[in-house]
Amino acid sequence: MFDGIDCDIVKPNPGATFDLGTEGASLCAKDEVITFVNRNLEPHRGFHVFMRALPEIQRLRPNAHVVIVGGDGASYSRPSTNGTYRQHYSKEIDGRVNWDRIHFVGRIPYARYLSLLQVSTVHVYLSYPFVLSWSLMEALAASCLVIASRTPAIEEVIEDGYNGLLVDFFDHAHLALQIDAACKSPSSFSAIRDRARRRIVDDYDLHNVCLPQLKELLLRSRTDG
């Protein structure tokens, strides 16, 4: 039984902007924005896979801005023994990417994070088979076009080609191609975006679905007791 997403707060906003914090630069929905969000940037959530895909992503989409949210600790993976995971994988791809268009913004306030989802052209979510991140559910609720790994439990909420796109976890080339296709023709994926939000509203909305279920469970427990 999921906690629930407040879909009155987490929703699309075509007028949203995201401040990059550098020389007054900001992004909006008209920009080409590729987003990646983790609590911490670590392999358990596919950070290494995303980083290794960046050279090809930038070759295909040289004008895109890549915004990466997350801290340098380890929530689920073992701590890196060679600096942080960000340092390790940045060094691995250094010289093959344009760092001016890759923005590590660390951990950010919730309102700013929602604005980022609202300007996202493509949102990438990768994970080992594990519990889902809230960020995935919120990205869907914000009508992001989510490209995710074809792993449990992601397949519980995303149906490939219907309310999101799925790729094999380690397939860098396919991930880059899917991102390229999405950025080339964003309007072609409007229906997928709409169905992404509908999935959360219908099955995971806090006020209309999850909270009533939790209340019913508690009341039933009292009665059974």
Backbone as CSV, one residue per row, in Angstrom:
resi,resn,N_x,N_y,N_z,CA_x,CA_y,CA_z,C_x,C_y,C_z
1,MET,0.855,-1.182,0.000,0.000,0.000,0.000,0.898,1.242,0.000
2,PHE,0.839,2.002,-1.074,1.750,3.134,-1.259,1.318,4.322,-0.401
3,ASP,2.300,5.159,-0.019,2.009,6.338,0.810,1.085,7.310,0.102
4,GLY,1.332,7.523,-1.191,0.498,8.432,-1.957,1.242,9.662,-2.440
5,ILE,0.882,10.129,-3.630,1.433,11.349,-4.223,0.348,12.420,-4.224
6,ASP,0.657,13.590,-3.717,-0.304,14.699,-3.720,-0.337,15.296,-5.120
7,CYS,-1.273,14.821,-5.929,-1.342,15.238,-7.328,-1.873,16.655,-7.501
8,ASP,-2.349,17.273,-6.415,-2.714,18.684,-6.478,-1.476,19.571,-6.462
9,ILE,-0.386,19.039,-5.931,0.878,19.778,-5.873,1.825,19.340,-6.982
10,VAL,1.923,18.033,-7.167,2.819,17.489,-8.199,2.007,17.355,-9.489
11,LYS,2.191,18.306,-10.388,1.388,18.362,-11.609,2.150,19.133,-12.680
12,PRO,1.711,19.036,-13.922,2.376,19.792,-14.991,2.195,21.295,-14.797
13,ASN,3.171,22.039,-15.263,3.102,23.508,-15.259,3.874,24.017,-16.469
14,PRO,3.187,24.299,-17.581,3.882,24.730,-18.807,4.678,26.019,-18.632
15,GLY,4.345,26.815,-17.624,5.041,28.076,-17.400,6.201,27.983,-16.426
16,ALA,6.548,26.787,-15.998,7.615,26.623,-15.005,8.974,27.017,-15.577
17,THR,9.857,27.450,-14.689,11.254,27.718,-15.040,12.142,27.107,-13.974
18,PHE,13.355,26.772,-14.377,14.331,26.210,-13.445,15.609,27.018,-13.531
19,ASP,15.987,27.640,-12.426,17.179,28.467,-12.367,18.402,27.579,-12.190
20,LEU,19.339,27.684,-13.111,20.557,26.877,-13.027,21.547,27.432,-12.010
21,GLY,21.327,28.674,-11.602,22.186,29.262,-10.591,23.528,29.724,-11.115
22,THR,23.675,29.806,-12.421,24.931,30.268,-13.019,24.645,31.403,-13.985
23,GLU,25.130,32.594,-13.660,24.997,33.765,-14.518,23.545,34.031,-14.905
24,GLY,22.636,33.736,-13.999,21.232,34.015,-14.245,20.563,33.113,-15.257
25,ALA,21.237,32.053,-15.675,20.660,31.152,-16.678,19.513,30.353,-16.089
26,SER,18.458,30.177,-16.869,17.321,29.372,-16.427,16.784,28.579,-17.609
27,LEU,16.083,27.503,-17.292,15.518,26.620,-18.300,14.001,26.677,-18.232
28,CYS,13.355,26.443,-19.367,11.896,26.370,-19.409,11.510,25.182,-20.284
29,ALA,10.207,24.978,-20.430,9.721,23.813,-21.160,10.097,23.843,-22.638
30,LYS,10.439,25.009,-23.170,10.841,25.110,-24.573,12.284,24.652,-24.790
31,ASP,13.049,24.559,-23.712,14.428,24.095,-23.817,14.481,22.571,-23.873
32,GLU,15.620,22.061,-24.322,15.836,20.620,-24.361,16.517,20.233,-23.054
33,VAL,15.769,19.578,-22.156,16.255,19.319,-20.804,16.150,17.826,-20.495
34,ILE,17.272,17.223,-20.182,17.320,15.817,-19.786,17.588,15.776,-18.286
35,THR,16.705,15.148,-17.534,16.819,15.170,-16.074,17.105,13.778,-15.523
36,PHE,17.847,13.775,-14.414,18.191,12.539,-13.705,18.215,12.888,-12.221
37,VAL,17.435,12.167,-11.418,17.271,12.510,-10.006,17.496,11.279,-9.131
38,ASN,18.412,11.403,-8.192,18.611,10.399,-7.136,18.767,11.120,-5.805
39,ARG,18.452,10.446,-4.713,18.797,11.015,-3.408,20.303,11.144,-3.306
40,ASN,20.998,10.055,-3.661,22.448,10.071,-3.782,22.825,9.458,-5.123
41,LEU,23.897,9.951,-5.726,24.323,9.500,-7.047,25.164,8.239,-6.874
42,GLU,24.538,7.084,-7.131,25.168,5.807,-6.812,24.714,4.723,-7.787
43,PRO,25.482,3.645,-7.902,25.149,2.591,-8.863,23.796,1.932,-8.643
44,HIS,23.359,1.791,-7.391,22.088,1.121,-7.138,20.954,1.763,-7.921
45,ARG,21.055,3.067,-8.166,20.048,3.789,-8.939,20.548,4.127,-10.341
46,GLY,21.518,3.358,-10.822,21.916,3.449,-12.214,22.723,4.672,-12.596
47,PHE,23.322,5.347,-11.628,24.090,6.546,-11.932,25.250,6.241,-12.881
48,HIS,25.922,5.119,-12.664,27.054,4.757,-13.522,26.618,4.524,-14.963
49,VAL,25.437,3.927,-15.134,24.917,3.671,-16.475,24.604,4.988,-17.178
50,PHE,23.957,5.897,-16.471,23.608,7.185,-17.061,24.862,7.963,-17.442
51,MET,25.836,7.986,-16.559,27.067,8.724,-16.847,27.767,8.150,-18.078
52,ARG,27.803,6.839,-18.199,28.477,6.218,-19.331,27.717,6.436,-20.640
53,ALA,26.431,6.762,-20.537,25.636,7.053,-21.733,25.788,8.498,-22.195
54,LEU,26.314,9.372,-21.336,26.343,10.805,-21.653,27.136,11.152,-22.914
55,PRO,28.289,10.551,-23.179,28.977,10.913,-24.422,28.109,10.714,-25.667
56,GLU,27.412,9.597,-25.755,26.554,9.344,-26.917,25.325,10.246,-26.892
57,ILE,24.761,10.476,-25.712,23.615,11.389,-25.608,24.001,12.763,-26.131
58,GLN,25.165,13.253,-25.733,25.586,14.578,-26.180,25.973,14.591,-27.658
59,ARG,26.458,13.501,-28.172,26.735,13.448,-29.615,25.448,13.606,-30.406
60,LEU,24.388,12.958,-29.932,23.097,13.027,-30.620,22.350,14.324,-30.336
61,ARG,22.481,14.832,-29.110,21.733,16.028,-28.693,22.708,17.065,-28.125
62,PRO,23.535,17.665,-28.957,24.581,18.572,-28.457,24.058,19.828,-27.780
63,ASN,22.803,20.203,-28.042,22.247,21.426,-27.449,21.433,21.168,-26.183
64,ALA,21.327,19.927,-25.801,20.536,19.594,-24.616,21.273,19.983,-23.339
65,HIS,20.505,20.355,-22.338,21.034,20.548,-20.993,20.717,19.293,-20.183
66,VAL,21.716,18.762,-19.516,21.537,17.599,-18.642,21.618,18.090,-17.205
67,VAL,20.538,17.910,-16.456,20.494,18.368,-15.061,20.422,17.140,-14.163
68,ILE,21.414,17.023,-13.271,21.542,15.848,-12.407,21.382,16.284,-10.954
69,VAL,20.396,15.719,-10.285,20.083,16.042,-8.893,20.527,14.893,-7.999
70,GLY,21.193,15.195,-6.889,21.540,14.161,-5.927,22.808,14.479,-5.167
71,GLY,22.924,13.879,-3.998,24.094,14.072,-3.162,25.214,13.110,-3.516
72,ASP,26.329,13.249,-2.822,27.510,12.438,-3.098,27.695,11.303,-2.086
73,GLY,26.669,11.035,-1.293,26.755,9.925,-0.354,26.307,8.620,-0.990
74,ALA,25.945,7.661,-0.149,25.461,6.362,-0.618,24.274,5.952,0.242
75,SER,23.095,5.868,-0.379,21.895,5.448,0.344,21.768,3.940,0.366
76,TYR,22.070,3.289,-0.751,21.856,1.855,-0.891,23.114,1.109,-1.337
77,SER,23.916,1.736,-2.190,25.150,1.099,-2.663,26.236,1.212,-1.596
78,ARG,27.256,0.393,-1.723,28.406,0.530,-0.833,29.113,1.848,-1.140
79,PRO,29.599,2.548,-0.139,30.330,3.797,-0.399,31.512,3.559,-1.332
80,SER,31.745,4.509,-2.221,32.863,4.400,-3.153,34.189,4.464,-2.399
81,THR,35.125,3.661,-2.825,36.454,3.669,-2.204,37.438,4.517,-3.012
82,ASN,36.947,5.126,-4.085,37.805,5.924,-4.964,37.182,7.307,-5.149
83,GLY,37.132,8.088,-4.055,36.420,9.356,-4.104,34.924,9.103,-4.120
84,THR,34.149,10.076,-4.541,32.709,9.872,-4.666,32.414,9.186,-5.996
85,TYR,31.212,8.611,-6.094,30.830,8.024,-7.372,30.799,9.084,-8.473
86,ARG,30.399,10.291,-8.141,30.369,11.367,-9.135,31.784,11.643,-9.651
87,GLN,32.739,11.727,-8.744,34.118,11.967,-9.165,34.642,10.812,-10.021
88,HIS,34.342,9.592,-9.596,34.851,8.418,-10.293,34.336,8.350,-11.726
89,TYR,33.008,8.487,-11.913,32.450,8.342,-13.253,32.643,9.594,-14.097
90,SER,32.798,10.745,-13.459,33.145,11.953,-14.217,34.529,11.812,-14.829
91,LYS,35.442,11.261,-14.059,36.797,11.046,-14.575,36.781,10.059,-15.731
92,GLU,35.913,9.051,-15.634,35.845,8.020,-16.671,35.439,8.599,-18.028
93,ILE,34.541,9.589,-18.031,34.049,10.136,-19.306,34.670,11.488,-19.645
94,ASP,35.561,11.973,-18.820,36.175,13.280,-19.059,36.895,13.290,-20.409
95,GLY,36.741,14.405,-21.126,37.322,14.512,-22.456,36.396,14.063,-23.557
96,ARG,35.272,13.439,-23.189,34.306,12.957,-24.191,32.944,13.634,-24.051
97,VAL,32.841,14.593,-23.134,31.570,15.297,-22.925,31.824,16.789,-22.812
98,ASN,30.762,17.550,-23.034,30.795,19.000,-22.844,30.240,19.299,-21.462
99,TRP,31.128,19.572,-20.520,30.705,19.777,-19.136,29.878,21.052,-18.968
100,ASP,29.950,21.975,-19.910,29.169,23.217,-19.797,27.672,22.949,-19.862
101,ARG,27.292,21.811,-20.435,25.872,21.488,-20.559,25.444,20.344,-19.641
102,ILE,26.305,19.989,-18.716,25.965,19.001,-17.692,25.999,19.715,-16.345
103,HIS,24.874,19.740,-15.671,24.722,20.555,-14.467,24.450,19.656,-13.262
104,PHE,25.418,19.536,-12.366,25.223,18.841,-11.096,24.723,19.883,-10.087
105,VAL,23.491,19.737,-9.644,22.905,20.763,-8.767,22.788,20.296,-7.319
106,GLY,23.288,19.101,-7.016,23.239,18.606,-5.644,21.815,18.297,-5.203
107,ARG,21.583,18.379,-3.919,20.231,18.241,-3.376,19.588,19.622,-3.358
108,ILE,18.348,19.707,-3.782,17.702,21.001,-3.954,16.376,21.029,-3.210
109,PRO,15.860,22.230,-2.870,14.565,22.325,-2.196,13.449,21.709,-3.035
110,TYR,12.408,21.271,-2.346,11.338,20.522,-3.019,10.673,21.332,-4.127
111,ALA,10.400,22.602,-3.879,9.735,23.430,-4.885,10.595,23.549,-6.144
112,ARG,11.896,23.675,-5.956,12.798,23.784,-7.103,12.864,22.456,-7.861
113,TYR,12.853,21.372,-7.115,12.836,20.038,-7.727,11.583,19.833,-8.578
114,LEU,10.431,20.270,-8.083,9.202,20.147,-8.870,9.286,20.976,-10.139
115,SER,9.862,22.157,-10.042,10.032,22.986,-11.234,10.902,22.289,-12.268
116,LEU,11.919,21.582,-11.804,12.778,20.847,-12.727,11.987,19.769,-13.459
117,LEU,11.183,19.016,-12.739,10.348,18.006,-13.386,9.427,18.641,-14.418
118,GLN,8.922,19.820,-14.120,7.957,20.482,-14.996,8.589,21.022,-16.279
119,VAL,9.904,21.248,-16.293,10.563,21.706,-17.522,11.264,20.559,-18.259
120,SER,11.213,19.367,-17.695,11.949,18.236,-18.260,11.379,17.802,-19.613
121,THR,12.272,17.623,-20.583,11.891,17.024,-21.870,11.880,15.510,-21.751
122,VAL,12.915,14.980,-21.103,13.037,13.542,-20.855,13.573,13.350,-19.447
123,HIS,12.927,12.465,-18.696,13.391,12.150,-17.346,13.873,10.704,-17.330
124,VAL,15.117,10.498,-16.933,15.708,9.153,-16.921,15.691,8.602,-15.503
125,TYR,15.170,7.378,-15.370,15.149,6.712,-14.067,15.639,5.282,-14.248
126,LEU,16.744,4.969,-13.613,17.346,3.643,-13.689,17.496,3.081,-12.282
127,SER,17.284,1.791,-12.144,17.413,1.200,-10.809,17.663,-0.294,-10.899
128,TYR,18.464,-0.797,-9.965,18.499,-2.236,-9.743,17.098,-2.685,-9.315
129,PRO,16.771,-3.970,-9.392,15.511,-4.442,-8.826,15.453,-4.094,-7.339
130,PHE,14.559,-3.196,-6.987,14.534,-2.634,-5.634,13.249,-1.843,-5.482
131,VAL,13.021,-1.298,-4.293,11.835,-0.464,-4.089,11.922,0.777,-4.975
132,LEU,10.773,1.294,-5.396,10.731,2.465,-6.259,11.055,3.740,-5.479
133,SER,11.673,4.668,-6.166,11.895,5.995,-5.592,10.625,6.827,-5.704
134,TRP,10.425,7.685,-4.715,9.337,8.654,-4.827,9.519,9.509,-6.066
135,SER,10.772,9.795,-6.421,11.026,10.673,-7.566,10.433,10.113,-8.853
136,LEU,10.416,8.789,-9.010,9.800,8.206,-10.199,8.305,8.490,-10.217
137,MET,7.643,8.246,-9.092,6.199,8.453,-9.018,5.847,9.926,-9.232
138,GLU,6.678,10.813,-8.683,6.425,12.245,-8.848,6.702,12.685,-10.283
139,ALA,7.693,12.105,-10.923,7.958,12.430,-12.327,6.774,12.035,-13.199
140,LEU,6.207,10.875,-12.943,5.023,10.451,-13.689,3.848,11.382,-13.406
141,ALA,3.662,11.757,-12.150,2.562,12.650,-11.785,2.701,14.017,-12.433
142,ALA,3.940,14.440,-12.683,4.196,15.730,-13.321,4.123,15.631,-14.845
143,SER,3.711,14.471,-15.351,3.607,14.216,-16.793,4.952,14.245,-17.501
144,CYS,6.003,13.840,-16.804,7.292,13.704,-17.480,7.251,12.526,-18.448
145,LEU,8.018,12.637,-19.509,8.273,11.474,-20.345,9.424,10.718,-19.691
146,VAL,9.106,9.603,-19.072,10.094,8.842,-18.309,10.661,7.724,-19.162
147,ILE,11.988,7.695,-19.254,12.691,6.560,-19.831,13.361,5.830,-18.671
148,ALA,12.946,4.604,-18.442,13.372,3.876,-17.246,13.950,2.524,-17.635
149,SER,14.610,1.905,-16.674,15.162,0.569,-16.907,14.064,-0.485,-16.780
150,ARG,14.199,-1.516,-17.579,13.225,-2.611,-17.568,13.586,-3.572,-16.437
151,THR,13.291,-3.123,-15.204,13.611,-3.911,-14.016,12.432,-3.853,-13.046
152,PRO,12.267,-4.914,-12.218,11.298,-4.814,-11.123,11.785,-3.741,-10.166
153,ALA,10.968,-2.954,-9.546,9.530,-2.917,-9.599,9.024,-1.831,-10.540
154,ILE,9.925,-1.306,-11.383,9.534,-0.260,-12.323,8.417,-0.745,-13.239
155,GLU,8.487,-2.017,-13.627,7.478,-2.565,-14.529,6.094,-2.656,-13.888
156,GLU,6.008,-2.454,-12.585,4.701,-2.424,-11.926,3.929,-1.155,-12.270
157,VAL,4.645,-0.075,-12.584,3.961,1.205,-12.827,4.143,1.728,-14.248
158,ILE,5.171,1.264,-14.970,5.391,1.737,-16.330,5.222,0.592,-17.317
159,GLU,4.354,0.813,-18.285,4.165,-0.116,-19.398,4.845,0.490,-20.619
160,ASP,5.784,-0.220,-21.166,6.607,0.307,-22.249,5.755,0.763,-23.430
161,GLY,5.953,2.020,-23.826,5.233,2.573,-24.958,3.845,3.086,-24.631
162,TYR,3.383,2.850,-23.407,2.037,3.293,-23.018,2.098,4.517,-22.099
163,ASN,2.774,4.395,-20.970,2.893,5.547,-20.063,4.357,5.860,-19.732
164,GLY,5.254,5.314,-20.522,6.692,5.548,-20.376,7.434,4.667,-21.348
165,LEU,8.749,4.755,-21.321,9.582,3.945,-22.195,10.573,3.160,-21.338
166,LEU,10.812,1.903,-21.705,11.715,1.052,-20.942,12.889,0.614,-21.800
167,VAL,14.056,0.572,-21.183,15.268,0.101,-21.852,15.965,-0.892,-20.926
168,ASP,16.788,-1.748,-21.508,17.595,-2.641,-20.681,18.561,-1.810,-19.841
169,PHE,18.773,-2.224,-18.616,19.526,-1.428,-17.644,20.892,-0.999,-18.168
170,PHE,21.630,-1.907,-18.810,23.005,-1.615,-19.218,23.131,-1.151,-20.674
171,ASP,22.015,-0.973,-21.375,22.055,-0.666,-22.807,22.212,0.837,-23.032
172,HIS,23.451,1.323,-22.975,23.721,2.749,-23.151,23.220,3.259,-24.497
173,ALA,23.460,2.473,-25.548,23.117,2.919,-26.896,21.618,3.099,-27.057
174,HIS,20.842,2.143,-26.552,19.391,2.243,-26.670,18.852,3.409,-25.853
175,LEU,19.407,3.628,-24.676,19.003,4.759,-23.854,19.229,6.070,-24.608
176,ALA,20.399,6.214,-25.219,20.702,7.437,-25.967,19.768,7.607,-27.157
177,LEU,19.466,6.533,-27.847,18.562,6.608,-28.997,17.155,6.999,-28.585
178,GLN,16.684,6.466,-27.465,15.347,6.823,-26.982,15.295,8.289,-26.584
179,ILE,16.344,8.764,-25.929,16.399,10.176,-25.551,16.418,11.048,-26.799
180,ASP,17.194,10.652,-27.789,17.265,11.393,-29.048,15.892,11.489,-29.699
181,ALA,15.185,10.371,-29.779,13.855,10.366,-30.401,12.891,11.270,-29.654
182,ALA,12.960,11.238,-28.323,12.051,12.049,-27.510,12.334,13.536,-27.685
183,CYS,13.601,13.892,-27.788,13.965,15.306,-27.936,13.690,15.820,-29.343
184,LYS,13.782,14.943,-30.338,13.517,15.346,-31.718,12.063,15.750,-31.914
185,SER,11.166,15.029,-31.287,9.736,15.253,-31.517,8.957,15.101,-30.217
186,PRO,9.078,16.086,-29.315,8.393,15.980,-28.013,6.882,15.786,-28.137
187,SER,6.272,16.414,-29.140,4.815,16.321,-29.274,4.358,14.903,-29.587
188,SER,5.247,14.089,-30.160,4.878,12.708,-30.491,4.650,11.862,-29.242
189,PHE,5.121,12.350,-28.110,5.029,11.583,-26.872,4.024,12.189,-25.887
190,SER,3.190,13.109,-26.377,2.230,13.779,-25.494,1.258,12.800,-24.851
191,ALA,0.791,11.833,-25.622,-0.167,10.868,-25.077,0.474,10.021,-23.982
192,ILE,1.734,9.654,-24.155,2.441,8.883,-23.130,2.562,9.711,-21.856
193,ARG,2.879,10.998,-22.005,2.964,11.889,-20.841,1.617,11.957,-20.114
194,ASP,0.546,12.099,-20.864,-0.782,12.192,-20.258,-1.133,10.908,-19.502
195,ARG,-0.814,9.782,-20.100,-1.125,8.507,-19.451,-0.226,8.262,-18.236
196,ALA,0.967,8.836,-18.252,1.844,8.725,-17.078,1.176,9.371,-15.871
197,ARG,0.687,10.588,-16.050,0.001,11.262,-14.938,-1.273,10.508,-14.544
198,ARG,-2.023,10.051,-15.536,-3.277,9.350,-15.245,-3.017,8.104,-14.405
199,ARG,-1.912,7.430,-14.648,-1.572,6.232,-13.860,-1.442,6.572,-12.383
200,ILE,-0.787,7.685,-12.079,-0.604,8.075,-10.681,-1.901,8.600,-10.091
201,VAL,-2.622,9.415,-10.832,-3.895,9.956,-10.332,-4.880,8.833,-10.026
202,ASP,-4.963,7.859,-10.893,-5.938,6.775,-10.721,-5.565,5.801,-9.606
203,ASP,-4.265,5.533,-9.434,-3.862,4.441,-8.549,-3.024,4.842,-7.342
204,TYR,-2.442,6.063,-7.364,-1.513,6.423,-6.299,-1.742,7.821,-5.729
205,ASP,-2.860,8.446,-6.059,-3.136,9.782,-5.531,-3.328,9.722,-4.018
206,LEU,-2.721,10.662,-3.323,-2.763,10.671,-1.863,-4.186,10.786,-1.330
207,HIS,-4.912,11.809,-1.754,-6.194,12.139,-1.133,-7.326,11.209,-1.554
208,ASN,-7.307,10.763,-2.811,-8.443,10.003,-3.328,-8.243,8.496,-3.333
209,VAL,-7.000,8.046,-3.201,-6.736,6.609,-3.283,-6.003,6.095,-2.043
210,CYS,-4.802,6.577,-1.820,-3.934,5.958,-0.817,-4.360,6.262,0.614
211,LEU,-4.694,7.518,0.899,-5.106,7.856,2.265,-6.389,7.133,2.663
212,PRO,-7.413,7.077,1.811,-8.595,6.274,2.163,-8.265,4.799,2.413
213,GLN,-7.350,4.242,1.634,-6.961,2.850,1.843,-6.283,2.661,3.199
214,LEU,-5.402,3.597,3.545,-4.709,3.514,4.826,-5.682,3.652,5.994
215,LYS,-6.640,4.574,5.860,-7.647,4.749,6.918,-8.480,3.485,7.083
216,GLU,-8.859,2.903,5.949,-9.655,1.674,6.003,-8.879,0.556,6.678
217,LEU,-7.602,0.473,6.375,-6.763,-0.561,6.983,-6.691,-0.384,8.498
218,LEU,-6.495,0.848,8.939,-6.398,1.112,10.372,-7.716,0.830,11.082
219,LEU,-8.816,1.247,10.464,-10.127,0.994,11.064,-10.434,-0.490,11.146
220,ARG,-10.067,-1.213,10.088,-10.290,-2.653,10.058,-9.433,-3.340,11.125
221,SER,-8.221,-2.843,11.313,-7.344,-3.422,12.327,-7.918,-3.228,13.722
222,ARG,-8.505,-2.049,13.951,-9.125,-1.791,15.259,-10.309,-2.712,15.480
223,THR,-11.114,-2.896,14.428,-12.286,-3.759,14.546,-11.902,-5.211,14.756
224,ASP,-10.890,-5.656,13.989,-10.444,-7.044,14.107,-9.814,-7.284,15.479
225,GLY,-9.182,-6.228,16.015,-8.525,-6.390,17.320,-9.538,-6.495,18.435
